Amino acid sequence: MAIVKAFKGLRPSKGIVKQLASRPYDVLNSAEARIEAENNPYSLLRVTKAEIDLPEGIDEHSQAVYDKVVENYALFKKNGWLVQDSEEHFYIYAQTMDGRTQYGIVGAAHIDDYLNNIIKKHELTRKDKEEDRMIHVRITNANVEPVFFSYPDHPEINAIVDNIVKNQPAEYDFVADEGFGHQFWVIEDQNTNKRIAEIFKNEISFLYVADGHHRTAAAALVGSEKRENNPNHTGNEEYNYFMTVIFPASQLRIIDYNRVVKDLNGLSTADFLKKLEASFEIEKIGKEIYKPSKLHEFGIYVEGFWYKLTAKEGSFNDQDPIDVLDVTILSNLVLDNILDIKDLRTDKRIDFVGGIRGLGELQKRVDSGEMTVAFALYPVSMQQLINIADTGNIMPPKTTWFEPKLRSGLVIHELE
């Protein structure tokens, strides 16, 4: 069962929360972060991407940047922009996008649950990215940014959240610049906090990493380091836990994660389409953008036209949780077999476009001549993600895109 506890959050005041809360470190490059934080001294990007306060072009992994992280984080606390709650709380974080709202419990998960696979993963992590985030956790001694988890719906937790949301004013309530709504409640009643922890401990078997695999790994590994280096370790220390926002699975939606490819591996467009016929039913749509409407349907844009592809029965293994994924079908039958793209992580001929940018972005990149062909995919479902995690499998790269992203800075978890 999952161990999740309340904690004494470090939080901004209502007056500056919109300016302080920022998008996650990994959805902005340094140039974009500089623009986003310009003329805003409160932006948490000055902690999560501290290179923006140093000369342009500096290596974001340099010691100077890490020193700036420590300096800026200390300044935020000294200035009173981040103040710690006097008691441990769970919190509720709601996000609204396109008229749909999802409600997550903010708490602290146990590092042992990550190490023992109670917290289940669906992606591989890279050691270099883990180490970068581990340095950030070590030098701040905090989980500055939350990780994004899911859990099987539980009616009592849903009822608790519903009651608080309906009867207690939100502590924070703002619409960010990209148009997404963010609301945040502090759960004050200690009996309620205790009950939430009990439900997770006694009734929730597993948690699932939705987004933030590298931050999750880094937080758990730093906690393990601290435990090993403390001769007086008791198991009750705050470093045994790391901050997460946990959403019920039914409320989450994964959006499409699409592909664009630079060339057709020496084929003409006609020959490329002819080769596709071996595994797909092909229908020419025309100039109008085609968005797949169900699993195993694909949109292809090439030479100014959209085509609908439907994978033929028997062209994939529908009994295997990985082989049945549309990203796998596309990779095996098209990218590998026809276009000779073997490794999605390293091949420079392919790029990936999150569905939040819209299918017009695919068309734009082909029409510009930068790319030759674009592939629009139907999004993976939460049930597919859970099935893969439950069976110990790993999804192919660039399979899931969650939106909206969690805002960093609404609450921070310190490890001491």
N, C-alpha and C positions, 0 to 999 in steps of 0.2 A: 504494500500500500504506500501511497505518496505522503511524504512529510512536507508540509508547508506551514510556515508560521508567520505571525504578525511581526512587525519590526518598527523601530523608531525612525521614521523617514525624515530625511533632510529635504526641505521643500522651500520653494520661493513664496513670497507674499502674493496675494491676489493682484496687486497693482502692477507687478512686473512679469507675471507668469507667461503672458503671451509673447513678450519680447525674449524671455529667457528660454522657453521650451523650443527645442530645435529638432530638425529631422536627424535620423541616425547618421553616424559618422560614415557609413559605407554607401550611402546613396548620393553623396556629393563628392566631387573631386575638390582639390584645394582651391582652384580658381572659383568654382561655384560657391564654395563656403565663404570665401572672401566677400563676394558680392552679397550673399545672403546676410552676413553679419555686419555689413558696412554701416557705420554710424549707429550701431547698437551695442553698447558696452555690456549689456546683460546677456547676450546670446551665449548659450552653453557651447556653441561651436568653438568658443575660445578655450574651452577645456577639452572637448572631444577631438577637435582639429586645430590644435594650438599653433600650427604652422602659419595660420592666417595672421598672427601677430608678429611674424618674423619676415625677413625679406623674401620676395617671390623667388621661386625656384629652389628653395631649401628642401633637402631630403626630409620628407615627413617622418621618417624613422630615425632621424639623427638625435644625438643626445641633447642638442640645443632645443629641439622641439619637446622632448620629454621633460626637460627642465622647465620649459614654459608651461607645460601642463600643470606641473606642481605649483608653480608660481600663481597661475591664474585661478586654480581651484582654491588655493589658500585665500586669495583675494576675494573670491565670491563669498566665502564664509566670513572673512573679516568684515566685509562691507555689509553683512546682514542680508545678502541676496539669497542665501540658503541658510535656513534655520531648522534645527532638529526638533522633532516632536518630543514632548516630555514622556509620552507613553507609547507602548507598542500598539500598532493598529494594522489591520488589513485595510485596503483601500479599494475603491471601485473606479475603473477607468473606462469611459464610454467613448466610442468613436463613431461618427456619423459620416457616411459617404453616399451620395446619390439617394438620399432619403432612407437609407438602411442603417440601423444602429446596432453595434455589438458591444456587449458589456463584459469586461474582464475583471477578475479578482487580482489585485496586486498584493503579492506576498513574497516570502523568502523560501525558496526550495532548498533541499538538503543536498550537499555535494555527493553524499553516498548514493543517493537515488540516481544521480548521473552515472557514477562509476559502476553501479550494479544493474543498470539498464531498466530501472523503474521509470526513468525519464528516457523515452525512446526517440531515436534519431532516424532520419531518412536520407541524410546527406553525408558524404565524406568531408572531413576538414583537412585543411593544409597546415602543416606545422609552422610555416612562416607567418601565416595570418593568426594562428593561435598565439604564437609568441608575442606578436605586436600587441594583441589585446591583453595578454598576461602582463606585459610591462605596464600597460595603462592601469590595470587593476592594482598591481604592486605599488606603483608610485603614488596613486591617489588613496590607496587603502580603502577602496570603495567600488561598488558596482554603480558607476555613474549612469550607464544606460541599461535599461531592462532588456531581457530576452522575452520572446513571444512564444508562449506555450498554448496548448489546447488540452482539454480533458473531456471525457464522455459526459454528456449532460446529466445533471443531478437535480431533481425537482426541488429539493429543499434549498440548495444554493440559489437556484433561480428565483425562488420565493423570497429569500433574504434580500437578494439584489433588487428585485422588483419593489419590495416594500420600502427600502431605503431611497431608491431613485424617485418613487412617487411621493414620499413624505418628508424628505430632507433636502434642503437646497444644496445644490452642488457647491463645493469649495471653489472649483475653477470651472469656467464655462466660456469658451471662446471659439471662434472660427479662425483657423490658420489661413495664411495667405493663399494656399492652394485650394481653399474652399471647403476643407474637411472640418467637421465639428469635433471638439474635444471637451469632455466633461469629466470631473474628478470629485469623488466623495471620500471623506474620511469616515471610517466605521468607528464611531465613538464608543458604542456599548460593548463593554468587555465580555459580557456573556455571549454576544453575537460573535466577537472575534474568537472566543474559545470554541464555540460550536463549529465555525468554519474549519478550524484546524482539526477538530475531531472528525468531521465528515471526510476530509482528505485522508486522514490517517486510517480510518476504519472502512471507508466505502469507495474510495477512488483508487483503483488498482494501478493505473499507469498515467503518466503525463506524456505529452507528445511535443517535441520541438517543432514549431511551425516555421519560425524565422529566427535567425541568430545562432546558428550552430557554432560559429567560432567564438562568439561571446560566451556561450554556454560552456564550451570546453575550457576556455580561459579562466572563467570564474571558478569552475570546479577544480581545475589544476592548481590555481593559486591557493584555494582553500586547503587542498591537500598538502601543499608546501608548508603552509603556516602550521598545520597540524603536526607535520613531521619535525618542524624546527622548534616546537614548543615543548620543552621537557615537562611542563606542568599542565599539559593538555587535559581537559576534562570532558570534552564533547559538547559543552554548553556554549562555547565561544561563538561569537557572531560570524566569524570567518568560516564556520561550517555551513553557512547558508549563502545563497545568492539571489538577487532580485529577479522576479519574473512577473509578467502579466499573463494570466491564464484564462482563456476564453472557452466557453462551451462549444463543442465541435459544430453543433447545429447552426451556430450564428456566423461561422466563418465561411468566406467564399475565397477560393483561389482563382485568380484571373490568368488569362492565357500568357504564355511565354513563347514568343515566336522567334523565327530564325530567318536570317538573310545570308546569301552566299555570293561570293565574288564572281564565280564563273561556272560554266557547265562542264568542266573537265574535258574540254575540247569538242563537245557535242554541239551540233546546231540545236535550235529550239525544237524543231520538228523531230529530230532524232531523240532528244531528251523526252519529249512527250510520248513518243512511240515506246520507249523503254519503260515508261511508267505504266503502260497498259498491261504489262505482265502481272502487276500486283494490285492495280487500282482501276475502278470504273472512273472515266474522265468525262466531265461535262464542261464545255466552254460557257462561261457566264457572260463575259464581255468586259466593258470598261468599268462597270459598277463593282465596288468593293464587295468581296464575298467573305462573310464571316461564318465559319463552321457552326452548325446548329446542334451537333451531337458527337459523341465519341466515334472515333475512326473515320471522321470526315476531316478533310484538310482543304484549305484555300491555297492556291499557288498563283503568284503574280509574276509574269515574265513577258517581256516585249510588249508592254502596254495592255495586256489582257489578263483577266482573272479566270481561273479554272477551279472547279470543284472536283476533288478526288475523294473517292470512297474506297477504303481498303477491302479487297475481295475476301470472301470467306475462305479460310484455310491459309491465308497469307501470313498469319501470325498465330501464336499460341495463346488462346484465350483462357487457358487454365493456369498460366503463370502470371503472378502479380506484376512482374517487371515487363515481360514480353507483351502484355496486353496494353501497356501504356502507349498513348499516341506518340510520345517523344521517342519511344523505342522503335515503334513501327516505322516512323519517319527515318530514324537513324539507320536502322537495318536495311530497309528496302530502297531508300533513296540516297541518303547522305553517304552511306558506306558503299552499297552495291553499285550505284550509278555514278556518284560524284567523287568517290574515292576519298571521303573525309572520314578518317578512322578514329581520331581522338578529338572529341569536342572541346577538351580543355586546352589543347595546344595548337590546333590547326588554325592558321591565320586567315584562311579563306572563309571562315564562318563567323558571324556575330549574332548576338541575341538581343531581342527587343521586348521589353516588358509591355504587357497589354495595356497598361495605364497610358501609354503613349498613343494608343489607337492604331488601327490597321492602315490609316493614312500615312503613318510613319514608314511602314513597309513599302508602300507604293512610292513614297518620296525618295527613299534610298535607292530604289531600282531606277526610277525615272531620272535621277541625277547622274546615273552612270557609275556610281560608287559600287553598287551591287548589281548582279544580273538577275537573280531570282529570289523571291521571298516566299516563306511558308507560314501560313496562319494556322494555329492549332486550337482545338477545343480544350478548355482548361481541365486539369486534373481535379478530381473531387476530393473532399476531405476523407471520404470513406476509402478511396484508393490510397491516400497517404497513410491512413491508419493501418490498412491491410499490409502495406509494404513494411511499415515499422514493426508491426506485430510479428511478421514472419522473418524479421532480421535482415531484410533486404535493403538495398541502397538505391535510391532513385538516380537516374542519369543526371548529368550536370544541367543546370538551368531548366528545371522542370516546373517549379512552383514560384509564383509571384503573389505575395500577399499585399493587399492595399485596403485601407490606409496603413502607412507605417506608424509604429509607436513613436510618439514624441518623447524625446529625452529631456529630462529636467523637471518633470512634474513631481518626481520624487526620486531620491537617491538613497542607496543602502550602504552605510558605512560598515566596515568589517571589524571595527573595535568598539 
